[in-house]
């Protein structure tokens, strides 16, 4: 699976989960963020969080991104497949998240 397909599946999985979980949709209501994901060995992608959904997945940097996630492809795949948890990835410095504390905690919901 290409990284673009993996990212699209993460977006789809998140949106389906938000639809099935009213409490999550309520928690995300009103939150708008632009999220940039930079894979040190595989390019940069951006996606928007609005109205409780991830949307507008695109290749390239996002000017003025609210959250910047940096990792490598192997770590990203491990996060997506849940072989590696976000907190462990952060502590071992395999993952870096730039943003507010609220945004860092929000990242856990995205996976």
Phi, psi and omega in degrees: 000134179285164179297324178296319178293321178297314179298317179298323179291324177296315178300313181297314180298317179298313183295321177295319178296318179297323178294323183275350186238090182304324180296322179292316179300320179294319180297323182273350181302127178088351179273127176234123180218148168252126185246129177248131178244116178250117176265116187300340180237021185201016175103179182234140182224157179224153178209151180253141171252118179206143179055035177074014182226149170273136183207165176061047175295131183210157177276142177111167180288157177246115175295130178073028179301140178281327182229132177239120181250129179232130177198183174255170184298318181298315179294318179300315178300318179295324176294316182296320181274000178066022173284341180223132178274152181301321182293318178295320178297321178294313183296323180273005177062027174273349182220136175233136178233121175257125180161183179289165177301319178302317180291324178295319177291327178297327181304323180300326179288332183291333179266000000 
